[in-house]
Amino acid sequence: MNETLEKQIKEFVLADINEERISAKADPFWQSLRDAGTQLWLDTGDMEEAEKNWSAEMTALTTNNTLVNKEIQKGIYDSFIAQAREIVKDLPVEEQIVEIAFILNARHGMRLAKRFGGFVSVELHTNTAHHFEAIVDYGLRYFDINPEQFIVKVPYTAVGLLGARRLRELGVKINFTLEFSARQNLMVAAITKPNYCNVFLGRIGAYIKDNRLGSGEGAGERTVLATQKVVKEISGKNQVLTQLIAASLRGYSQLDALAGTDVFTMPTKVAADGKIHLTGKFSSKVKEIYPVDLTEDAAKYSPEKLWNVTQQELALAKDLNLNCPETGSELIDRVHRAGCGDMFPYLSEKDLGYIASDGKIPKHERWAPRIESGELAIDTLLNLAGLASFTADQAELDDRIRRIISA
């Protein structure tokens, strides 16, 4: 895209944003959690819901393809989409759609930034997940729009690791997303060195429970606390310490169980329920090692890969950092040669179709033999399923754009 069009898009995104900054009040409940060592972010794109729960102790909001799609499907941006089409009308239709999706993310992110005054995590279009140049290009364009407040979310893929690494070298704040284990975040902290990384702990517990491998209790919590320790150790000598986000919180009790984790991204319901049901007297739990309720049968599927890191994986992460691959394919091949192939398995289009059809929580029965053999792993499946789920929501958003610009 030429510089003139990029400039026009930026000006359009920033024009006539009239959000008034809210006057946030201090709240001892949330201050106690801050004192335990946890930054507080709201996990929503809904401005009304965010305002109901926002307090002076909160520092950011985070959106994703799903949350932004929910806002777009309300119809509140339909006329804005039509106006955006006039700016990008000379591009091929599919490129128009991707550009307008970027415009919508940037515009909604700017409204949140103006209204709440904190950081805002903004998401890339899912079709960039395996394209280095697109990750870097759109990441830099977000940064150009709001370098002080925007944090760019890049998904955990082989190419994502390399694209985010380049963006960090260029000074872009990165929230590396869609991780489900300590070992995945080891790779992220070593290779990419982002400002933030994630454990989507709610889906970990759901995988175990929904697939009858146990109750799911303790699995996400144990993974989060083990991951934070690993991330601090591996990023401790970096210029910027990578901080861990406990993401996908499912219940208010996790606010207490994980107090002291670097960051919480809290759905508004979790935040509101916490205020109702918890005392507000928090203390750090980062040294806890929570037991995980698993069936005897679960052991053969190596659930400990969620929270343990092997010396083999540690050596691989350090090697990939020191001798960084030039392409995602090279990274994947080196992972396999190091004996860690279940982290980036070779999958067929049919396999990827099954993962997409399963939804956010993969059907364990379908994959059990390959997990037991070491070809696949639970964290890998959850990552692939998460990206597929975001892709489906992105497609729904894109379809709305397509209808409006075709009318």
Secondary structure, 3 states (H helix, E strand, C coil): CCHHHHHHHHHHHHCCCCCCCCCCCCCHHHHHHHHCCCEEEEECCCHHHHHHHCCCCEEEEECCHHHHHHHHCCCCCHHHHHHHHHHHCCCCHHHHHHHHHHHHHHHHHHHHHHHHCCEEEEECCHHHCCCHHHHHHHHHHHHHHCCCCEEEEEECCHHHHHHHHHHHHCCCCEEEECCCCHHHHHHHHHHHCCCEEEEEHHHHHHHHHHCCCECCCCHHHHHHHHHHHHHHHHHCCCCCCCEEEEECCCCCHHHHHCCCCCEEEECHHHHHHHHHHCCCCCCCCCCCCCCCCECHHHHHHCHHHHCCCCHHHHHHHHHHHHCCCCCHHHHHHHHHHCCCHHHCCCCCHHHHHHHHHHCCCCCHHHHHHHHHHCCCCHHHHHHHHHHHHHHHHHHHHHHHHHHHHHC
